[in-house]
Amino acid sequence: MDKFLIRGGKPLSGKISVSGAKNSALPCLAAPLLTSETVILHNVPYVKDLITQRRLLEDLGATVLTPELRTHKVTAANIEIFEAPYELVKTMRASVLALGPLLARFGKAKVSLPGGCAIGTRPIDLHLKAFEKLGAQVSIESGDVIARAPNGRLIGAVVDFEKVTVTGTENVLMAAALAKGKTTIRNAACEPEIADLAELLNKMGARIRGAGTPTIEIEGVEQLGGAEHTIIPDRIETGTFLVAGAITGGELEVKDCEPQHLRAVIEKMREAGVEIEELNQSTLLVRRNQTGLKASDVSTEPHPHFPTDMQAQFMALMTQAEGTSTITETIFENRFMHASELIRLGAKIDISGNTAKVHGKSALMGAPVLASDLRASASIVLAGLAASGETVVDRVYHIDRGYENIVRKLRTVGADIVRITDQLTMSAGEEV
Ligand code: EPU
């Protein structure tokens, strides 16, 4: 398994660019299943999860061309298979995003039920209840979700989510786009990725209003067509780079980002003593202020509040702040796996239920550590960059799922980080 070797303690400086948003590209790559015409997507990040999503589309019978590295041309004219097998779903939960489009266009779909994962049990019951609301018959047989639309077409309805769900909202958006009549989604997720998907669907001919707010209205249409769309910048990669600049005491220009999409993160980092300047609409300059960082409390909440996907990175930052920070995780029940690895690097953290108390400031010192999920990996890489001595991060395949060329990007701004490739398990990735 590949590892990263980090020799920390060097302030990062220079310019670093943000790639397209993984969590927007994933549903946007599923959306072409709704039409026989070609959908062209630009700014698709070159990360493992997108390679998996592409494989899923091809397995179903779609053609995916890549005229340029980050442009995908998807044509789903000859779909012959209507199922996402366990092999794929177990490696990437976002495969469930095939369910909505297949059910809406073909009236049937079978997707393996994802199990729990490193951060929680993560059921998809709310997706399934919503499909039932739209008239689908849903059953679970031998670990697969089998959904059918009687008479071949879903019917518009009111879907009132009892809990905010991002991919649940995306699945219903895609399903309702081709349903008969009007669908209203209440308590919809407001993440920027929802608005991005809705923009693509509207370009394809859908009639969606209100995406990005808690109430979304969808007027179903008979069919959808081709479109061209550019994926929004990755707000979590942006936030990760902001922390990289701050935790190493450097000065980083984070380019090609959308500051509006991470207001809560920027505000929280400023409160903790990080200077963040908006140089223009797509560039942020980050540096630590002269007086150092101070403890700051945070609780994760659905957008527009502080995202769970930035909790681990913020915890790494708070190990360098004076005082005790309280970090509360409200979205996933098991998302503190990085804490034990940060402790190995010298952090002082107590966990009680869904709350972590980080007592700073700690002098971090390099050690061998294990990546347990995508954002936990980012957190320990950040801590490794701030630690003295050598940190070896094992199981970095987690980080490859969602961060494009992280080693190359960080090296460009002065980090001493290399990838140690295990020849036996060499996978799509980046150069050493
Ligand atoms: N939930 C249910 N039932 C459902 C769906 C969700 O109980 O049917 C619960 C979940 O267990 C969780 C909460 O609702 O406690 C929110 O889950 P949500 O459905 O919003 O998460 P998701 O759609 O599975 C997406 C991102 C995650 C991100 C979360 C929260 C994608 C592909 N994934 O997951 O991203 O953490 O929203 O913002 O968009 C990551 O990129 O590292 C990542 C994990």
Boltz pocket constraint, residues with backbone or C-beta under 6 A from the ligand:
constraints:
  - pocket:
      binder: B
      contacts: [[A, 22], [A, 23], [A, 26], [A, 94], [A, 120], [A, 121], [A, 122], [A, 123], [A, 124], [A, 125], [A, 126], [A, 127], [A, 128], [A, 163], [A, 164], [A, 165], [A, 166], [A, 167], [A, 168], [A, 307], [A, 308], [A, 309], [A, 330], [A, 331], [A, 332], [A, 333], [A, 374], [A, 375], [A, 402]]
      max_distance: 6.0
